[in-house]
Amino acid sequence: MARTDPAVRRTTEELSRPGPHAVACGNLASAADLPGVVFTPRSGLGLPAVAFGHGWLQPPERYEELLRHLASWGVVAVAPATQSGVWPSHPQLATDLRRALDVCTGVRMGEGDISVDPGKLGLVGHGMGGGCAVLAAAEDPRCRAVATLALAETLPSAVPAAHECSMPGLHLAGDKDQVAPAIAHAQPVTRAWAGPVQLRMLPKAGHLGFTSGPHWSDLLIGSGPEVATRRAARALVTAFLLRHLTGNSDYDVLLEEP
């Protein structure tokens, strides 16, 4: 379906806006010995949940717009604030993402009126965190869906790990990304993916276009936040997670191949 189709435009507009749930936010460290942030609907039992991996040098706060958005659509979102230095350990960040999912399923959040269904877990990540999400998914049979934004390769490589990923995958890449161009990063992972997978190119999107707010790394990396990129990513990731974690097919028009 052409991306100019009215149904696509309407659905993108709907899913790029906040959903119907009021949102609560908190500190991941208060629930476990793991620094980071948590965004949840204010109430709900048997909710889906995702762990989010940040990009190189990026604090989780740069993704609060997306995390809050997912929570407004009924998805618990947790983002560890580990491995934020110049020389991060990719295997350790992957482990921390899996630990974050453990927190979601093992700790009753809020005032006891929020719980997560262990059968509705996913992984999301940006840049390095996208590659680490693939590493984590390959080792975690609980994972039902993986979405990445401007995926960057990892050490060890995410490509062999993708061979172990039989769950649905959605990889969003920017056609202006000079840090992790899709041809060298997201495309090899997509080709190696064992399950159903899509690679979607976002026009005029740079590597840090998925983030929000200023940060000193913008100058170093040569990129920065982009309103249109974040809007498209919110809609696509929300449609993807609702489809594969909750079975909601109302927004599948966005997931059809362009």
Backbone as a ProteinNet text record, in pm:
[ID]
protein_1_A
[PRIMARY]
MARTDPAVRRTTEELSRPGPHAVACGNLASAADLPGVVFTPRSGLGLPAVAFGHGWLQPPERYEELLRHLASWGVVAVAPATQSGVWPSHPQLATDLRRALDVCTGVRMGEGDISVDPGKLGLVGHGMGGGCAVLAAAEDPRCRAVATLALAETLPSAVPAAHECSMPGLHLAGDKDQVAPAIAHAQPVTRAWAGPVQLRMLPKAGHLGFTSGPHWSDLLIGSGPEVATRRAARALVTAFLLRHLTGNSDYDVLLEEP
[TERTIARY]
84.7	0	87.7	52.6	131	122.8	233.7	237.8	152.8	105.9	17.9	-128.2	-157.1	-293.9	-359	-484	-550	-557.1	-576.5	-583.2	-450.6	-340.6	-208.3	-189.2	-227.5	-211.8	-295.5	-419.5	-506.5	-450.8	-405.2	-354	-223.9	-137.9	-14.7	-45.7	-141.6	-180.2	-233.4	-316.1	-374.5	-267	-182.2	-83.8	35.5	54.3	162.1	119.5	-12.7	-63	-69.7	-69.9	-81.3	-206.5	-194.8	-306.2	-401.7	-494	-601.8	-564.5	-444.7	-409.3	-333.5	-369.5	-287.1	-157.9	-49	84	147.9	214	295.4	439.6	532.2	673.8	744.4	854.1	927.5	1071.2	1141.7	1282.9	1295.9	1363.3	1380.8	1456.8	1549.5	1630.3	1546.8	1429.1	1344.2	1281.9	1278.2	1222.1	1329.4	1452.1	1560.9	1693.3	1799.9	1933.2	1979.6	1904.8	1931.5	1885.7	1979.2	1936.5	1861.4	1768.4	1692.2	1557	1471.5	1339.5	1232.1	1112.6	996.6	877.5	806.4	681.9	572.4	461.8	351.1	218	117.1	-18.6	-45.9	-135.9	-159.8	-227.1	-289.1	-347.9	-359.4	-372.3	-388.6	-321.7	-389.4	-335.7	-310.3	-204.2	-170.1	-126.3	-52.6	-9.3	110.5	129.6	254.7	364.9	489.2	602	718.5	797.4	919.4	1033.4	1153.3	1275.9	1341.3	1388.9	1444.2	1593	1672.1	1816	1855.1	1927.1	1967.6	2083.7	2102.7	2214.2	2343.4	2452.1	2584.6	2585.7	2625.9	2638	2504	2394.5	2262.7	2198.9	2154.3	2081.4	1938.2	1878.2	1739.3	1642.4	1677	1588	1560.3	1650.9	1629.6	1520.3	1477.7	1374.6	1243.8	1235.4	1115.7	989.7	1000.7	883.7	827	913.5	868.8	820.8	894	856.8	722.7	703.6	576	463	494.6	394.6	349.2	444.9	408.9	322.3	357.7	276.9	135.4	121.4	-12.8	-98.1	-31.7	-103.4	-109.1	-76.3	-96.7	22	142.6	262.8	357.8	390.6	491.6	627	700.7	829.8	936	1043.1	1152.9	1281.6	1368.4	1493.2	1608.7	1695.5	1813.1	1905.3	1967.4	2061	2203.9	2236.2	2369.2	2449	2578.7	2667.3	2656.6	2664.7	2647.9	2780.2	2891.8	3020.9	3070.1	3192.6	3251.5	3279.8	3312	3346.4	3246.1	3124.3	3022.6	3045.1	2994.6	2991.6	2857.6	2858.6	2733.2	2670	2746.9	2684.3	2622	2685.6	2629	2499.8	2493.6	2368.4	2258.1	2291.8	2192.6	2143.5	2235.8	2197.2	2107.8	2140.2	2059.3	1918.8	1906.4	1773.3	1691	1754.9	1684.7	1649.3	1737.9	1708.8	1590.7	1583.5	1471	1338.8	1339.2	1218.1	1186.1	1289.4	1266.8	1195	1237	1172.4	1024.8	997.6	858.8	769.4	820	736.4	741.9	845.8	864.5	825.2	797	766.8	630.6	544.6	414.9	437.7	404.3	436.2	322.1	352.4	252.2	206.5	78	19.4	-32.6	27.3	-17.2	-124.8	-159.6	-267	-213.5	-83.6	-22	53.5	27	103.1	130.4	233.7	276.7	257.6	207.2	191.1	325	383.8	513.4	509.7	391.5	378.7	367.2	384.1	369.9	491.5	608.5	731.3	801.5	859.5	933.6	1057.1	1138.4	1261.6	1265.6	1311.3	1323.8	1456.7	1519.2	1643.6	1682.3	1766.3	1816.4	1966.6	2015.7	2159.2	2220.8	2323.4	2385.4	2281.5	2184.2	2080.3	1992.4	1979.2	1907.4	1981.9	2113.5	2193.9	2190.4	2195.1	2190.3	2053.8	1948.3	1815.3	1812.6	1882	1890.2	1969.2	2081.8	2160.1	2075	1998.1	1914.1	1803.5	1740	1629.7	1675.3	1796.7	1848.7	1865.4	1879.7	1903.6	1780.8	1671.8	1556.2	1430.8	1390	1273.1	1142.5	1144.3	1021.4	988.1	1086.2	1067.6	975.6	872	772.8	785.5	864.9	878.9	1000.5	1067.1	1183.9	1169.4	1186.1	1186.2	1314.6	1379.7	1501.9	1492.2	1563.8	1570	1715.5	1748.5	1886.1	1983.6	1953.3	2035.1	2182	2267.6	2411.7	2468.7	2565	2627.1	2693	2709	2761.1	2879.9	2944.1	3051.7	3019	2980.1	2974.9	2866.2	2877.9	2789.5	2644.8	2552.9	2410.9	2365.6	2448.4	2406.9	2392.1	2490.7	2467.7	2352.9	2338.5	2228.6	2093.7	2085.4	1959	1914.2	2008.7	1972.7	1891.7	1902.1	1830.4	1699.6	1667.1	1548.2	1432.8	1345	1231.1	1106.1	1112.6	998.8	991.8	878.8	871.6	970.1	1026.1	1118.7	1081.5	1102.2	1082.2	1205	1274.4	1395.2	1373.4	1376.9	1360.9	1498.4	1528	1658.2	1638.5	1732	1725.7	1809.7	1755.4	1832.2	1939.5	1945.8	2052.5	2145.9	2139.2	2220.4	2365.2	2454.9	2596.5	2674.1	2610	2674.9	2655.6	2532	2500.1	2415	2473.4	2395.2	2337.4	2214.7	2142.7	2216	2284.7	2348.7	2452.9	2513.2	2616.7	2569.7	2453.3	2409.2	2273.7	2166.2	2032.7	2006.4	2058.8	2031.3	2088.3	2214.3	2264.4	2185.7	2144.3	2064.8	1929	1868.2	1738.7	1749	1854.7	1871.8	1892	1954.1	1983.2	1866.7	1765.7	1655.8	1583.8	1560.2	1498.6	1347.4	1286.2	1140.8	1093.5	964.3	911.8	974.7	1014.4	1090.7	1066.8	1076.6	1070.3	1183.5	1239.9	1330.5	1260.9	1238.1	1168.4	1263.3	1281	1366	1282.3	1327	1258.2	1330.3	1258.6	1323.2	1374.1	1490.5	1551.1	1580.4	1593.7	1618.2	1766	1820.4	1957.8	1966	2087.7	2106	2037.7	2049.3	1988.8	1851.4	1795.3	1662	1555.6	1582	1484.4	1484.4	1579.6	1589.8	1517.1	1504.1	1445	1530.8	1523.5	1597.8	1744	1807.7	1948.7	2040.6	2156.2	2257.2	2392.2	2496.2	2629.2	2676.6	2625.5	2669.6	2620.9	2522.6	2475.4	2590.4	2673.2	2786.7	2888.8	2913.3	3011.1	2965.9	2838.9	2786.3	2745	2719.1	2680.5	2537.4	2451	2309.4	2232.4	2099.7	2019.1	1874.4	1791.2	1650.4	1577.4	1478.8	1398.7	1251.8	1168.9	1027.6	960.5	983.3	916.5	962.6	1090.7	1142.6	1079.2	1072	1011.9	863.6	795.4	652.5	630.6	707.1	692.5	729.2	836.9	880.1	776.4	717.9	614.3	500.4	453.1	339.4	374	488.3	525.1	554.7	630.6	664.5	539.8	451.6	328.3	241.9	223.2	143.3	203.9	336.5	405.8	389.9	409.9	400.5	257.4	161.8	22.5	-15.7	33	-0.8	58.4	186.2	255.7	260.3	231.1	226.5	84.6	-11.6	-149.7	-246.9	-203.6	-293.2	-385.9	-366.4	-451.3	-410	-497.8	-467.8	-530.6	-583.8	-653.8	-562.8	-431.9	-339	-243.3	-282.4	-195.2	-164.9	-248	-221.8	-81.7	-31.8	102.7	211.1	178.5	278.6	284.6	198.1	204.5	326.4	387	505.3	470.3	550.5	519	537.4
-119.7	0	123.8	219.3	341.9	416.6	479.6	551.8	677.7	718.7	834.9	796.6	669.3	623.8	693.3	740.3	810.7	728.9	596.8	513.2	513.1	513.4	518.2	651	758.5	890.5	901.9	854.3	862.4	778.9	659.8	571.6	625	679.6	739.8	855.7	938.1	1050.8	1002.3	898.8	847.7	788.9	705.3	635.8	722.3	834.3	924	1015.6	1017.4	1093.3	1003.9	1061.8	979.4	893.4	775.5	683.6	716.4	625	653.7	641.7	591.6	564.8	680.4	715.3	805	731.2	806.5	746.1	781.9	683	704.8	673.2	745.8	718.6	697.8	624.9	595.9	559.9	526.2	490.5	339.3	284.4	139.5	88.3	169.3	126.3	104.2	165.5	145.4	6.4	-57.9	-192.6	-300.1	-260.4	-356.9	-282.5	-357.4	-297	-270.6	-183.3	-153.9	-11.7	80.7	218.4	228.9	322.9	342	402.8	403.8	463.8	362.7	385.3	299.3	388.1	354.8	422	316.9	339.7	243.8	316.2	245.8	296.9	303.9	389.3	403.5	281.6	200.4	76.9	-21.2	-148	-251.2	-381.2	-490.3	-621.8	-699.5	-780.7	-860.4	-775.7	-668.3	-576.2	-630.8	-584.8	-614	-521.5	-561	-479	-492.7	-385.4	-387.9	-328.6	-379.3	-318.7	-245.2	-123.5	-37.1	-16.1	-35.2	-14.5	118.4	200.7	333	324.8	431.2	439.7	479	472.8	507	649.8	663.7	791.2	857.7	789.6	852.2	813.2	911.4	879.3	838.4	753.4	713	829.8	943	1058.2	1107.3	1079.6	1123.2	1042.8	936	850.5	855.5	947	951.1	977.9	1054.9	1079.8	949.3	863.2	735.1	641.7	635.5	546.2	586.3	715.7	764.7	735.3	751.3	725.1	579.2	487.1	345.3	315.8	375.3	353.1	406.6	516.8	572.4	480.4	391.1	292.9	156.3	152.6	32	-60.2	-13	-97.1	-45	-128.9	-92.7	-83.6	25	46.3	76.4	-3	15.8	34.2	123.5	153.1	158.4	57.6	62.1	177.6	237.5	347.6	300.5	184.6	126.9	134.9	109.5	106.5	235.4	347.5	477.5	547.2	480.8	543.4	530.2	576.1	574.5	432.4	343.2	205.1	109.1	103.9	18	-129.3	-214.4	-358.2	-393.2	-435.1	-472.5	-597	-701.5	-816.8	-779.3	-685.9	-648.1	-569.3	-481.5	-409.5	-507	-606.9	-708.6	-781.4	-812.9	-877.6	-787	-658.1	-563.8	-549.9	-560.2	-557.2	-678.2	-792.3	-912.2	-899.8	-839.8	-815.4	-720.5	-621.7	-528.4	-600.5	-697.6	-776.8	-860.2	-909.3	-982.7	-895	-767.9	-674.5	-658.4	-643.7	-624.3	-739.5	-860.4	-977.3	-1019.1	-975.3	-1022.7	-925.1	-799.5	-696.7	-635.6	-629	-563.2	-412.9	-340	-199	-112.9	16.5	110.3	73.6	81.7	47.3	-95.9	-179	-316.8	-337	-230.1	-240.3	-248	-277.4	-293.8	-425.9	-507.5	-631.7	-656.5	-734.1	-764.2	-912.4	-942.7	-1080.3	-1130.3	-1235.2	-1285	-1339.8	-1354.6	-1398.8	-1284.4	-1158.4	-1040.3	-948.7	-1003.1	-927.1	-899	-779.9	-743.3	-663.7	-636.4	-559.6	-452.1	-334.5	-222.3	-155.1	-95.8	-26	66.9	163.8	261.2	247.9	251.4	247.2	123.5	144.6	34.8	-46.5	22.7	-46.5	-134.1	-98.1	-184.1	-313.7	-303.5	-424.7	-509.9	-444.9	-519.4	-584.1	-521	-582.7	-713.9	-716.8	-840.3	-946.2	-905.9	-1000.4	-1057.6	-971.7	-1016.2	-1109.9	-1074.2	-1155.4	-1295.6	-1305	-1435.6	-1529.7	-1472.9	-1553.2	-1564.7	-1501.1	-1495.2	-1547.7	-1670.5	-1728.6	-1659.4	-1570.1	-1498.1	-1389.5	-1343.4	-1228	-1262.6	-1182	-1205.7	-1109.5	-1001.6	-904.4	-817.2	-774.7	-687.5	-573.9	-450.4	-333.1	-255	-211.8	-133.9	-4.4	96.2	227.6	256.1	274	303.4	204	76.3	-28.9	-13.6	-25.8	-23.9	-158.6	-205.5	-334.7	-336.3	-456.4	-476.6	-572.4	-586.1	-682.6	-765.4	-892.6	-970.4	-921.1	-962.9	-914.5	-956.6	-865.4	-896	-982.9	-997.5	-1075.3	-1223.6	-1290.1	-1429.2	-1444	-1345.7	-1351.6	-1349.3	-1275.7	-1266.4	-1402.7	-1492	-1627.8	-1701.9	-1657.2	-1722.2	-1651.4	-1546.7	-1465.6	-1507.9	-1590.2	-1637.9	-1553.7	-1459.5	-1371.3	-1262.4	-1194.7	-1085.3	-973.3	-914.8	-804.4	-687	-566.1	-443.6	-356.3	-325.3	-244.4	-115.2	-2.9	128.5	190.8	239.2	299	432	522.8	653.9	658.8	716	719	827.8	907.9	1007.3	971.5	848.5	805.5	784.7	869.1	858.4	778.2	745.4	671.1	520.9	480.9	339.5	323.8	346.9	332.4	192.2	185.9	59	-48.8	-12.3	-112.8	-193.7	-134.6	-203.4	-252.1	-209.3	-240.8	-311.9	-240.7	-301.2	-404.1	-380.7	-474.4	-614.4	-629.1	-764.1	-834.4	-760	-819.7	-864.1	-780.9	-816.1	-940.8	-948.7	-1066.7	-1193.9	-1181.8	-1299.1	-1338.9	-1253.7	-1276.6	-1407.3	-1486.5	-1618.3	-1611.4	-1508.4	-1497.3	-1393.7	-1360.2	-1255.5	-1121.6	-1045.5	-924.1	-819.1	-693.2	-581	-484.3	-427.6	-313.6	-196.2	-90.2	26.2	145.9	211.1	328.8	454.4	538.8	665.3	776.9	850.2	954.7	1070.4	1120.1	1237.7	1216.4	1091.3	1061.9	1038	1106.3	1085.9	993.4	966.6	866.6	906.2	1031.3	1076.3	1139.2	1122.6	1176.7	1115.4	996.6	926.1	975.9	1060.5	1111.1	1244.3	1290.8	1422.6	1499.5	1631.1	1716.2	1730.2	1842.6	1863.8	1779	1745.6	1669.2	1698.6	1699.3	1734.2	1640	1515.8	1418.4	1453	1544.2	1583.6	1638.9	1720.2	1778.3	1672.2	1580.1	1474.4	1381.6	1343.9	1245.9	1312	1441.2	1511	1487.8	1469.5	1446.4	1506.8	1499.4	1555.9	1514.8	1553.6	1515.4	1568.9	1491.1	1528.4	1497.2	1597	1581.6	1477.7	1486.6	1394.8	1250.5	1232.8	1097.7	1036.5	1113.9	1061.8	1030	1113.8	1091.5	961.1	939.3	815.5	694.1	705.9	593	558.3	660.6	634.3	552.5	594.5	526.1	382.9	363.8	230.5	134.4	180.7	92.8	58.9	155.9	129.3	27.3	45.2	-50.7	-190	-196.7	-325.6	-396.2	-324.2	-386.4	-425.1	-339.9	-376	-502	-513.4	-630.7	-758.5	-753.1	-877.7	-908.1	-809.2	-836.9	-849.1	-786.7	-791.8	-853.7	-873.7	-928.2	-826	-697.3	-591	-562.6	-595.8	-579.3	-453.4	-365.2	-247	-153.4	-161.3	-66.8	-134.9	-251.2	-328.5	-258.5	-160.6	-91	-28.8	8.8	68	-36.8	-161.9	-267.3	-336.8	-296.9	-352.2	-298	-379.6	-336.5	-218.5	-111.7	4.3	-28.1
0	0	0	-81.9	-88.8	42.8	81.1	208.5	206	87.4	78.5	93	111	126.4	245.5	230.8	341.9	470.2	458.5	578.4	652.5	578.2	640.1	711	646.7	708.1	835.1	830.1	947.8	1062.9	1030.9	1135.5	1194.2	1109.3	1158.7	1252.6	1213.4	1298.2	1431.8	1430.2	1554.7	1645.8	1592.2	1675.1	1713.8	1649.6	1689.9	1803.8	1834.3	1947.9	2071.5	2191.5	2313.1	2311.2	2371.6	2378.1	2492	2523.3	2617.8	2765.1	2796.2	2935.3	2999.5	3122.5	3203.4	3236	3249.7	3262.2	3395.8	3454.8	3574.1	3539	3600.2	3576.3	3709.5	3705.3	3827.4	3798.6	3905.1	3899.2	3901	3803.2	3796.8	3918.6	3971.6	4085.4	4210.4	4218.6	4336	4337.6	4221.6	4212.6	4203.8	4168.4	4153.6	4159.2	4174	4177	4034	3966.8	3827	3799.3	3774	3747.9	3616	3610.8	3488.1	3517.9	3417.2	3429.2	3392.1	3447.7	3422.7	3388.5	3283.1	3247.9	3237.2	3305.7	3305.2	3290.3	3239.6	3258.6	3409.1	3451.6	3596	3656.9	3574	3623.8	3508.9	3545.2	3442.9	3485	3462.5	3495.4	3367.4	3368.1	3250.3	3132.7	3160.7	3055.9	2979.4	2855	2784.1	2836.2	2813.7	2859.3	2763.1	2754.7	2675	2756.5	2731.4	2782.6	2667.1	2695.7	2591.9	2614.4	2507.1	2512.4	2450.3	2523.6	2476.1	2378.2	2301.6	2208.4	2277.7	2203	2254.8	2309	2435.3	2506	2536.4	2508.2	2524.1	2657.5	2736.7	2859.8	2827.7	2911.1	2885.5	2875.6	2939.2	2936.1	2793.7	2701.9	2563.6	2492.3	2556.8	2497	2576	2671.9	2756	2675.1	2568.6	2484.5	2430.4	2378.6	2324.1	2435.7	2546	2655.3	2715.2	2735.8	2787.7	2688	2559.7	2456	2460	2468.6	2473.8	2595.5	2710.1	2830.4	2811.8	2738.9	2715.9	2629.5	2555.8	2475	2544.3	2672.6	2751.4	2761.9	2724.1	2727.4	2835.3	2932	3031.6	2961.1	2986.9	2921.1	3025	3025.4	3119.9	3041.3	3089.4	3018.5	3117.6	3118.3	3205.9	3167.8	3268.9	3246.9	3271.4	3218.8	3238	3107	3117.6	2999.9	2918.6	2989.3	2923.9	2894.3	2919.3	2897.6	2754.4	2733.4	2599.7	2553.2	2647.9	2612.4	2677.3	2627.3	2689	2655.2	2743.2	2716.9	2655.3	2531.6	2466.5	2529.3	2561	2628	2762	2834.6	2963.9	2947.7	2847.4	2824.6	2784.1	2703.3	2666.8	2791.6	2881.6	3007.1	3090.2	3093.2	3169.9	3111.3	2980	2919	2963.6	2970.2	3017.5	3165.3	3242.6	3384.6	3399.6	3311.6	3317.1	3292	3201.6	3180.3	3303.5	3371.8	3497	3598.5	3606	3698.2	3661.7	3533.5	3488.8	3532.4	3520.6	3549.7	3695.4	3767.8	3904.8	4013.2	3976.4	4075.1	4044	4143.1	4126.1	4134.2	4031.1	4023.3	4075	4090.4	4138	4278	4301.8	4431.3	4429.5	4346	4336.1	4232.9	4159.2	4060.5	3918.7	3903.8	3772.7	3771.4	3671.9	3656.9	3509.5	3482.2	3346	3318	3201.4	3155.4	3101.6	3159.5	3111.3	2969.8	2913.5	2775.4	2676.9	2726.2	2640.3	2654.7	2630.8	2650.8	2518.5	2507.6	2387.4	2421.1	2319.5	2333.3	2225.6	2264.1	2172.6	2201.6	2100.3	2126.2	2013.6	2048.4	1951.7	1937.6	1812.8	1789.6	1851.2	1935.2	2007.5	2084.5	2145	2219.5	2132.3	2003.7	1911.1	1887.2	1864.9	1849.9	1974.7	2091.8	2217.6	2238.8	2188.6	2196.3	2117.6	2004.8	1926.4	2003.3	2063.2	2143.9	2257.3	2322.6	2434	2386	2273.9	2222.3	2184.7	2131.6	2090.1	2207.9	2329.4	2448.8	2538.2	2500.3	2589.7	2520.4	2551.7	2484.9	2520.3	2620.6	2655.8	2555.6	2479.8	2392.2	2275.5	2256.3	2150.7	2033.3	2047.7	1939.4	1966.9	1859.4	1870.3	1770.4	1818.4	1730.5	1755	1648.6	1663	1583.8	1632.6	1569.5	1538.1	1411.1	1370.3	1432.5	1418.8	1479.2	1443	1544.5	1523.7	1564.2	1489.4	1517.4	1654.3	1705	1839.5	1835.9	1949.9	1968.7	2092.1	2076.7	1953.4	1858	1733	1628.1	1650.8	1615.7	1621.9	1505.7	1402.7	1285.2	1318.8	1378.8	1417.6	1516.9	1607.1	1703	1632.1	1521.7	1448.2	1395.7	1370.6	1326.3	1432.1	1558	1667.1	1700.3	1626.5	1655.7	1565.8	1619.2	1540.8	1563.8	1658	1683.5	1576.1	1558.2	1460	1493.1	1387.8	1404.4	1314.5	1366.4	1289	1309	1199.9	1207.9	1129.4	1200.3	1138.4	1121.6	1001.8	973.6	903.3	924.6	860.8	735.1	629.1	504.4	505.1	613.5	628.5	744	790.4	904.4	860.5	911	877.5	981.7	1093.4	1200.7	1184	1157.9	1139.7	1014.4	896.2	772.7	760.5	712.4	709.9	632.1	524.7	440.5	516.3	620.2	695.9	832	876.2	1012	1012	982.4	991	881.6	761.8	652.8	678.3	721.7	749.7	860.2	961.9	1069.2	1015.2	931.5	873	787.1	705.9	620.1	700.9	818.3	900.5	990.8	999.9	1094.2	1064.9	1170.1	1151.3	1139	1192.2	1189.1	1090.1	1094	1005.7	1042	941.1	969.4	861.7	901.4	807.8	837.2	731.3	741.2	674.7	750.3	697.2	701.7	588.7	579.8	601.7	691.7	717.4	643.1	559	478.9	564.3	527.4	591.3	738.8	782.1	922.9	947.6	1049.4	1090.1	1210	1255	1360.4	1490.4	1530.8	1656.1	1635.9	1516.8	1491.2	1579	1637.8	1720.5	1865	1900.6	2037.2	2049.9	2173.2	2196.5	2295.6	2287.6	2378.4	2339.1	2374.5	2341.2	2427.9	2374.4	2449.5	2387.9	2471.2	2420	2309.8	2307.6	2206.8	2066.8	2055.6	1922.6	1838.6	1900.3	1828.2	1791.7	1883.7	1858.1	1746.3	1749	1654	1523.1	1526.7	1404.6	1364.2	1461.6	1436.2	1552.5	1546.5	1653	1639.8	1736.1	1734.2	1611.1	1565.5	1448.4	1477.2	1469.1	1502.3	1411.8	1281.3	1187.4	1207.9	1238	1261	1384.5	1493	1616.5	1595.5	1520.8	1496.1	1420.8	1315.9	1238.2	1322.1	1400.7	1482.6	1588.6	1651.3	1752.3	1693.7	1577.4	1516.2	1478	1412.5	1364.6	1480.2	1578.5	1690.9	1771.3	1792.5	1866.5	1792.9	1662.2	1584.5	1591.6	1580.3	1582	1716.6	1826.1	1957.8	1992.3	1957.8	1984.6	1908	1784.7	1704.1	1762.4	1798	1832.1	1981.6	2065	2208.5	2261.8	2193.8	2242.9	2143	2017.9	1916.2	1854.9	1886	1831.7	1687	1594	1451.5	1391.8	1475.7	1425.6	1346.2	1370.5	1310	1211.5	1164.5	1076.4	944.3	906.6	780.5	781	897.3	903.8	886.3	909.6	904.6	769	677	542.6	470.1	390.2	315.2	224.4	228.4	142.2	-5.4
[MASK]
++++++++++++++++++++++++++++++++++++++++++++++++++++++++++++++++++++++++++++++++++++++++++++++++++++++++++++++++++++++++++++++++++++++++++++++++++++++++++++++++++++++++++++++++++++++++++++++++++++++++++++++++++++++++++++++++++++++++++++++++++++++++++++++++++

